[in-house]
Amino acid sequence: LLLLLLGTAAATRAPLPPLIAALTEAASRGASSFTIPRGDYHFGDTLIDIHSLVNFSVVAPGVTFWFSRGGGLRLFDCWNLRWSGSHPSAPFVIDYDP
């Protein structure tokens, strides 16, 4: 279990953002990887739960996920999951936006 929560305010429980929905749909179709296009993604105080990614790779070069207080990314029941940027000069970053 990986847990990243920012702050203590109540998080928003909303449908998965389209990008995350596409990622989970790719995994459920049997894809072995998913590439997130380079850029900044702002999720506000949304708490994103991702379940059951198995033998899966997320490639996210130069991607930053921005959350505000109460938001975050949680992974449940995932194994052999690789989530990375492609190079040290293009990392995958999760950050907090006050």
Summary of the structure (lengths in Angstrom):
residues: 98
radius of gyration: 13.0
end to end distance: 25.8
largest distance: 37.2
contacts: 260
relative contact order: 0.28
helix: 11%
strand: 48%
